[in-house]
Amino acid sequence: MSANHALDDLVVYDQWDERIRTGDDEALRDLRFASDGCGVFSFCNAIHALNGSLPDAVRIGQWAMRIGAYRPGEKGTYRKVLYDNVEQELGDELGFHVAGQHFGTIADERLADHLLSGGTPEGAKRLMEDTFFVTPERAALCVRASEASRRAVELLLPEDVSVYAGIPFCPTRCAYCSFVSQTAGSAGQLLEPYLACLLKEAETVGEGLSAIGRTPRTLYIGGGTPTTLSAQQLRLLMQTISRHFDPARLIEYTVEGGRPDTLDEEKLRVIRDYGAGRISINPQTMNDAVLRRVGRCHTAAEVERSYYQAVRLGFRSINMDLIAGLPGDDVEGFRRSLARVIDLGPSNVTVHTLALKKGADLFSRREDLPPESWVAEMVDLSAAMLRAAGYAPYYLYRQKYMSGSFENVGWAKNDDICLYNIYMMEELHSIVSLGAGAMSKLNFSLTRLE
């Protein structure tokens, strides 16, 4: 099939996507041919996200073929041809402009590498703008986050690792979630035997790390929702971790409290007493109607109650997550949610962009999702409001199927960054993970990661 023929297939994007998702080998071959030399498929997706017109996306892709952007084996060449010429040739005719809009907001590993190898922030910004065609605003965002990565790596020694322990259970399953997890209501009988296996794994891995001279420096208990465990179960888990991973050697210990409907004073005391100084209390939105739409059985008032309870118990490093683009939300609703979170004053705020993940209920339903132009306003608004409130970006990353091809950004006040997030996303050292669905990353050298 010709590349132009493959591009024409983009007009029926849903059918194309369905062919790929069901493992149609011919569709995968066609897609590979269409995108191999010039990245046309991802480029067309970006155009589609920008102005919502598949015919325009196809026209630009076909135009790229005609001007010679399709050059197999020369992946750097297509960028130069595409981005240098598309604005001049087609921008006025189509009534919108594409260069430097959505196409360059990438995870900032390249910037971290640049800075860690002695590069300057100014050079990193030029790299993003000149090589990856990132807008100046997004380039500045990436550079600022990568500077936090440089500070984080200075805290590491060669023998250091991070440890993750996963609890793949939640009180209910959120509509946007695709993580490996079970609801406590339908699979609660599995919790006790799962915990027993996790405790044994923690013992074995802890002894193994000690035997080979590896030192856990950050520890993160995540999920799922770890506080789905009872206070007694949580105490048993944290006792076992303390026994086999020396808390005195840790520079950061985090427990993801997550949903306020699973938190109470007793569990918060257990978390505090076993040495975890950082927690997450994640509303995702402070709009009760939107919370119900996505299957979360708590209210914004309960979020505030849990937050103040944690502060009274002495927690100072608290993260709160929000998601831009949830079903039923709008720009003003998102603004009010963010304003309420900022008023609480957490040390970290993480702003996610909704990703339509294939394992999530929303992937097939896609009901009442805000348009991508609204999501763009939400993302830009979050940056402006958080900067004005004294927060700075410290890590960012991208996922597939994200609304508007934006990013997830972690913001911190007074440099109170979450080191585990940086080490995990930037792949700066080995992450040893415990539990079902957890992923280890073994960093053997600068060029070998497994």
Secondary structure, DSSP 8 states (H G I E B T S, - for coil): --HHHHHHGGGGHHHHHHHHHTT-HHHHHHHHHHHTTT-HHHHHHHHHHHH--HHHHHHHHHHHHHTT---TT-HHHHHHHHHHHHHHHHHHHHTS--TTSSTT---THHHHHHHHTT--HHHHHHHHHHHS---HHHHHHHHHHHHHHHHHHTT--TTEEEEEEEE-EESS--TT--SS-EEHHHHGGGHHHHHHHHHHHHHHHHHHHHHTT-EEEEEEEEES-GGGS-HHHHHHHHHHHHHHS-GGG-SEEEEEEE-GGG--HHHHHHHHHTT--EEEE--B-S-HHHHHHTT----HHHHHHHHHHHHHTT--EEEEEEEET-TT--HHHHHHHHHHHHHH--SEEEEEE-B--TTSHHHHH--S---HHHHHHHHHHHHHHHHHTTEEEEEEE--TTBGGG--EEEEEETT---HHHHHHHHT-S-EEEESTT---B-EEETTEE-
